[in-house]
């Protein structure tokens, strides 16, 4: 049983790190743009960040509970520990801030956040891929 609790806690930590990546990734992209940090234009980082918020937003729109939440709750149940229902963020926002909100509020928040992440692709565009740079350089050299 203790192994299930350890696994559930590991899933919780991974889930929290995912949330931190999404939230602080956006903040770092914006701050990095102002501070001229070149790494915030890193294409793989930006694609992962965009993919992460797309997944979150799609789950919200489809009313799907995050698989990480489901796995964590399954592990806690197997261990005989207390579980919670609903979404990870809603649960923790409610517990930390004592703020209850209907599911549609989170759909709107995730959608707005996703739109902001997408907008950073225009405001702080990622660097072109190296392959694209090489093609453009070889094309320019042939002229």
Secondary structure, DSSP 8 states (H G I E B T S, - for coil): -HHHHHHHHHHHHHHHHHHHHHHHHHHHHHHHHHHT-GGGG-HHHHHHHHHHHHHHHHHHHHT---HHHHHHHHHHHHHT-----S-HHHHHHHHHH-----HHHHHHHHHHHHHHHHHHHHHT-----HHHHHHHHHHHHH-
